[in-house]
Amino acid sequence: MQGPLSQSVAALCRALLPQVSPRTAGGIGEILRRLDTPLQLAVAGRIKSGKSTLVNALIGRRVAPTDIGECTRLVTRFQYGTVDRIEVVHRDGRRTTVPFAPDGGIPPDLTSAAGISIDEVSHLEAYLTSALLADVTVIDTPGLGSMDTASVSRTEALLGTANQQGAAGDAEAGTGAESDSLDRVSEFAVAGAEAVVYVFTQSVRSDDTQVLAAFTAATASRDAGPVNALGVLNKADTIPADSVEGSGGDAWTAARLVAQSQAALLRPRVADVLPMNGLLAETSETGAFTGADAEALRTLAGVDPALFDAMMMAADLFTTLELGVPGEVATAVRMRLLQLLDLYGINIAVQQIRAEPAISAGELRRRLSARSGLEELRRRLGEVFRLRADGIKASAALASIGLLASVTDDVHERQRITDGIEMLLQRPAAHQLRLMEALTLVSGGSVRFDTDLTGEILRLGSSTHPEEMLGLPQASSAQLQTAALERAGWWRSFASFGATPAQARIAHVVHRAYFLLWQQLSGHRPTTPQGLAGGRSPGPAGGRP
């Protein structure tokens, strides 16, 4: 179901349809279709970063292939359906329905499963009866940095990171305005992801930052930012605790500190970076962890602590050392535990059992999930994406419409489209879109402010909690009201007296955002819109933050 902002953009699309060329109308029709779908969330990252494992944890089913195989080279969209099924979308538009593999996952090899050559395939669409997918479509992508250039190009096309100059050249060399088919620029405008979770391990590399810098919410001109991108530091347990100052020797504390430093490095490209153990999350959330696994761990908890510590030093020691306790855990069982939990999860489970010998398998599973970081990720996904899904989708759709206008050869058509976008943005209800546009311009560096003001803008737009938006975590409601009103006044004055024209446009939007926040905190009813194009300030101007 469309939110109010998406409904406004959809109304604009319908109004434009009879006024544009068939080719542009085709693009607008696709945008209309996209507005009727859940938020398109891509999970991206380098090869072997744990993307598919994280997808499985989020969905709550082990459906995305995690071992290297044919289908890991394809983009797969996981979306809600009343009947579980997989549709192979061919490059020529045909669709073939194939069954899930016996283990309930995507078949690792389409050639053997359905006689389909991967070279014929555009992408996969998997329909699942998962409650999470009612609100968001999760898109699993091939690993970037792979030697398989075809896989990388599929991911780049989805994220909008492919070379747009080449795309524009293809458009100019196409069949002209009379063609009903979309040129490559227009395809990027209507087929890309709207938000991204970027997964990396250990530390950010130069190609990671390049992908985030080029990521687009539906177009190649819209950078990643605090509204539409979140980072995940996966395999957090592999960070040596003694290598991180202030960790106190604790692996998870070390991971949090590294994630914080990576977040500082990646801002303003992402809203946050969260530490994760994707394997632990997948095992505990997908039903893979069984009572038999819990009993094997219970036996391991009875092993001499010194011997157990030696087993935890390496996987081969864990699988080969004699336990010296009744109920020897077979090598095959130990291998299974490694595949499910790795040494980090096994160690956590044994510690929990030693502390509480009567702990049930279900409670042990819950505690493993709690130690994976998944709960925090879900919370942040809700804050960054789900609560803003309407605004993100509407903003991405507007950007897509704008890109369609930029590639049309008809000057009058271009003007009609841009006038329609501007009229929509002038409406008071469209302020959230203005704020998202401002965040995109600031996070992408198109409009520059002093470091402190840039930080304030990004903080204001990166949360839905007033205390976080204002940077006052311990403040009372009255203090928050005062701060919001003061900052509204300061930004209004800055827009009038201290800003460049480009800065002033953003300052008016920030002023309005603070004023609306003040109204929310104080319980005032919304008054006549102020701050979008001038108007009286609601309060006195303060100093710089």
N, C-alpha and C positions, 0 to 999 in steps of 0.2 A: 504494500500500500504506500502510495506516495505521500511524503510530508508536504507541508504548505509551500516551502521554497521550491521543491521539485514540481509541485503543481503549477507554480507561477512560470517556471521555465518551460514546462510542457505546454502551457497555454501560449507562450511565445512561439514555440516550435510549430504548433498548429496554425497560428496566425501567419507564420512565414511560409508555410508549405505552398500555398497557391501563388506566392509572389516570387518564387525562385526557379532556377533552371531544374530540369529533371535530375541532373547529377547532384546538385546541392540538395534537392529534395530527398534523394536517396540517403544522403548522409544525415539529414535532419530526422528522417524516419528511423534510422538506426539509433540516434540519440533518444528519440521518444521511447523506443523499445527498451533501451538501457535504463531510462528513468523509472520503468516499471519493475526493475529487477532489484534484488538486495545489493548492498554495497559490495563492490568487487575488490577483494583483499588478496593481493599477491604475497606469497611467501618466497623470497628470493635470497640468493647468496651464492657463495662459491661452491664448487663441487665438494662433496663430503663434509659440508658444514652442518648437516643434520636438518635440512629443510623438511624433508618428507617425514622424518620422525616427529618433528614439531607439528606438522599438519595432522598426523594421526592423533597426537595428543589433544589437539584442539577439537578435532571432530569427535574423538572418543571411540574410534574404531581403527583397526590396523588395515587400512585400505590403500594408502599410498605406498608404492614400492620403495623400499629403502636400500635394497641391494642393486648394484650396477646392472642394468639390463636395458632392453629395447625401450620400454615404456618410461624409464627415467629420462629419456631424451626428448620427451614430449611435454608440452604444457597440458595440465589436467585441471579442469574446473570441477570442484566438488560443490554441488548445489542441492537444495532440498527437492525431494520428490516423494510421491506417495508409494511408489514402487521402486525398489533398488534395481538399478540397471546402469550399464555403461553404453554410451553412444560414441562411436568413432566418427569424427567429422572429417571427411575427405577434403582434399584441396579443391575439388571441383564442387563442393557443397553437399554432396551425397552424405547420408548418414547410415551407419551400420550398427545394429545393436548386438553387443557381445555379452556373454555372461561373466560374472565375477569368477575368479579362480576358486578352487575348492577351499582354500584357506580364508576366503571372504575378501581378498584384495584384488587390486587391478592385475590382470594377467601380465607377467613380466615380459612376455613375447607375443605380440599380435600375430606374427607370421604362423607360429605353431598353434595358437589359440583359435584364430579365425581366418587364417590364410590371407591376411592383409599385409602388404608391404608398408613399412614405416615411411618410405619415401612418398607414399600416396596420402599420408595423414597430415591434416592441419593441426588438430589437437583432440583431446579426449574430454568428454563431459560425463561425469559420474553423478548419478542421482541417488541420494541416500535419505532415509527417514531419520535424519539427525536434527534435533531441535535447534542446535546452534545454526544450522544452515538456513533456517527460516529467515534469519536477519542478515546473513552475510554469506556470500559465495567465496569460498577459500580456493585460491589458485596455486597449485604446486607447479614450480618452474624448474626446468633443467638447470644444472649448476653452471654458473659463470666461471670462466677460467678453465673450462674443459678443453681438451684437444679436439673435441667434436664440434666443429664450427657450425654445423646445422643446428645442434641443440642450443648453442649460445645465441644464434640469430633468432631462434624462436623466443627465447627469454627476452632478448633485446627488443624485439617487436612488441611483445606484451608490455614491457615497461616503458616503451617509447624512447629507448636509448639508441636506436639505429640511426645512421647518418641521415639527417633530415635534408641536407643539401642534395644528396642523391635522390631522396624521395621527391623533393621539389623539382629536380631536373626531370624525373620520370613523368611528373605531372605536366610539365611544359611540353614534353615530347609525346604526350598522349593524344587521344582522338579529339580533344577540344571540348568546348562547352556543350556540344550536342550529344556527347556520350552519356548514357545513363549509369555507367560503371564508375566506381569511386577510384580516384587516383590514390597513390600510396600515402600522401600526406593526410588525406581524408580518412583512409583506413586507420591510421594511427589515432586520428581524432575520435573515432567511434569504437575502437576495439581494445583500448588499453585498460590497465588496472586503474582504480580510483584511489587506492591506498596500498601501502606496502609495509610488511614486516621484513626487515633485512637481517639475515642471520649471518654471524661471523664467529670465528673462534680465536682465542688468544688476543689478537690485536687487529686493528683496522689496517688494511693494506691500501696502497695507492689506487688499485683498481676497484676496491670497495667504495672508496670515496668518490671515484669517478662515476660509478653506477648511481650512487645516491644523488650526486650533483646533477645527473642527467635524467633521473627518474621523473616521469611526468604523470600527473593525474589526468589521464586521457589524452594529453597532447604533448608534443615535444617542446612546448614553450613554457611548461609549468613545472617548476622545480619541486623536489621533495622539500618538506618543511615540517614544522611542529604540528600542523593540522592533519597531515596525511601519511606520516612515516614514523615508524617505531623501530628501534634497534634491539636485537637480542644477542647477548654474548653467550653462545651455546657451549656445551662441554666445559662448563665453568669449573668443574672439579679438577680439570687438568692443569689449572694454574697453580704453580708451587706456592704454598702459603708463605714460606720463608722468604720468597722473593718480593713480597709486597709489604712495604713499610706500614705499620699500624694494624696489621692483620691479627697479631697476637698468635700466629701459628694456626689460625682457623681457616680452612679452605674456603668456606662460603663467605666469610668476612673479606678475605682476599679478593674473591670474585666480585663482590659488591664494590669494593674500592676500584678495581680495574674497570668495571662497568661505568662507574662515575667518571673516571678519567676519559674513557672512550666517548661518553656522552658529551663531555666538554669539548673533545676534539671534533665530534661530528656536528655539534650544534652550529648553525640553526637548521641543519638538514633533517634532524629527527627530534621528536618530542622527548625521548628518553632512551636509555639503553638499560636493559634488564638482564641480570644473570640468570642462566637456565641450565638445567640438566635435562635435555630433551628425551634421552633414553629413559630416565627415571619417570618422567611425565608420561611417556607413551605406555610404558609397562603398567603403571598404576591406573591409568585412565581407560585402557582399552580392554580390560578383562584378561590380559595375558598372564597376570600374576595369580597363581592358584593356591589352594590349600596345601597341595603337595610341595610346592616351592617354599611355603612358610615352614613346613615340617623339616625340610632339608636345612633351612636356615637355623631352625631350632637346634638341630644336631650340631651345626657349626658353632653355635653359641656355647656348646659344652666343651669345645676344644681348649686346650691350655692356652691362656692369653698370649704367652710368648710365641708359641707355635703359630697361633692365628695371625699375630702381627707379621711374622715371617711370610705367611701365605699372602698377606695383603701387599707385599712388595712388588709382585709381578704376577701376571696371568698364568705363566707356566708353573710357577710355584703353587699357586692356588689349585691348579688342576692335578698336580702330581704328588704333593707331600702327603704322607700318611697321617691320618688324623689322630689315631690312638684313642678313639672313643667308641662305645657301642653304636651300632647303626651306621657303619661307614657310608659316606656319601659317594656314590659312584662317580666316575670321571664324566660320564655323559650328563649326569645331573649337575655337576659343577659347571660344565660347559654351558648348559642351559641357563644357570644362574648368571654367568658372565654375560651371555647374550641379552638377558633381561635387565640386569642391574649394573653390570660392570663392577669393578672392585669397590668403587665409591658407594654404590647402592648396597652392596653386600655388607660392607662395613657398617653403614648406618643401620641396616636391618638387625644385624647381630648386636649392636649396641642397644637397640630398643628392646630386644628380647632379653638380654642380660639384665637390663634395668627393670623389666616387667615380664617375667617368665610366662605368665598366663595370658599374655596379649593374644588376641584372636587374629586370624589371617586377614579379616576385613579391616581391623583397626591398624594392623601393620601396613596394609596397602595404603590406607588414608595418610599415615604418617610419612610414608615414602613419597606420596604425591605432594604433601606439604613441604617436603625438603627439595622438591624439584624446581621450585620457582614458578610453577604453572599458575597457581592462584593469583600471584601478583601480576603475571602477564595478562590473565583474563581481566583483572580489574582495570589495568591500564588500557587494554583493548576497548573495554566498555567506555572509559573516559575519553580516550583519544578518538575512537572511531564510531562506536555504536551510538553514543549520545549525539554525535555530530553527523551521522550518516546522511540525513536530509541535506544539510548544508554542504557536505563534501560532494555528494552526488550532483546537487544543483550547480555548485561551483565548477565541477568538472564538465558538466554538460554545457554551461555557458562558455567555458574555454574551448570546448569542441566546436560550438557554433561559431565562435570567433575565428577559429582556425579555418573552418569551411569558408568563411567570408574572405579570409586572407588569400585563398588560392583561386577564387573565382575570377574570371576574366571580365565579368560584367561589373563596371563601376557602380551602376545604379543598384544592382543587387547587393553589392558589398555595403553600400550606404544604408539600404533598407535594413540589413541585418544588424549593422553596428548601431543604428538608431534604435532598433528594437531592444538590443541589449542595454543601451544606456537608459532608455525609458524604464525598463524593469529595475535597474539598479537605483534609480531615483526614488523608488517607493520606500517608505519607512520600514516596511516589513523585510526589506532586502538588506538590512544593515549587517546581518551575519555574513552575507556574501561579500559585502564591502570589507569587513574585518578579515575574512579569509584571503581576499585579494591583497590587502595590505600586508598580511603575514607573508604571503608568497613573494611580494616585491621586496620586502625587507630581508627575508631569509635567503633569497636568491641574490641579494646584493644589488638589485636594480635601483633601489632607492636607499641611500646610506644615511645613517645617523651616527652620533657619538656612540661609543660602546655601551655606556650606561642606558641610553635611551633605546638602543636596539634590544638590549636585554629586557628592558621593561615591556616593550611591545610584544616580544616573544613570550614572556611570562604571562602577560595578560591573555594572550590567545591560545596558550598551551594547556589550559586547565579549565574545568568547569566549577572548581571550588573557589569561592571568594577569597579565602585566606591565602591560597596559592596564587591566585591571579594578582593579588596585591602584594605578595611577598611578605605577609605578616602572619606566620603560622600560629602564633600564640595570642593574637589580638581578639578583643571582645567584639561583639556585634556593633556596638557604638563606635569603637575605634575603626572598624572596617568601613562603616558609613562615612565617617569623617575623612578617612584616607581616600575613598573613592571620589567624594565630592571635591576634595582638594586637587587630586590628580586630573579630574575632569576640567577644572578651572585652569590648571597649569597648561594642559595641552591645547585648550582653546586660545589662551594667550600666545603660546608658542606658534600656533598656526597663523595668527594675525601679525606677529611682530618679529619672530626670530627664524622663520623657516623659509627654505627655498620653495618655489611653487610645487615641486614634486613632494617635498616633505610636508607641505601644508595640507595637501589632499589626504595624506595618511594621518596627519595630526588631527584633522577633523573627525576621522573615523575613530581614532583612539579616544578622543574626547567624548564622542557619543557612546562608545562602549563603556567607559567609566560612568557616564551619567546613567545609563541603563542599569549598570550594576548597583549604583547608589539607590535607584528606584526599587530594585529588587530587595536590597538589604533593609531599606526603610519602610517598605510596604506601600509606597506611593503608587498610585495608578499612573500609567504612561501618559505623558502630556504631549503637546505638539512637538514633533520631531525637531531636534536641534543638532547642530554640529556637522551635518553632512555637507552643507554649503554655506556655512556662516551661522548667524543666529546668536542670541545672547548666551553667555556662559552661565551655568547654574551656580557657580560659586567663585570665590576668590582664587587668584592664581597663586600657586606655591612656587617653591624653588625647584631646581633640578633634583632628580632622585639621588 
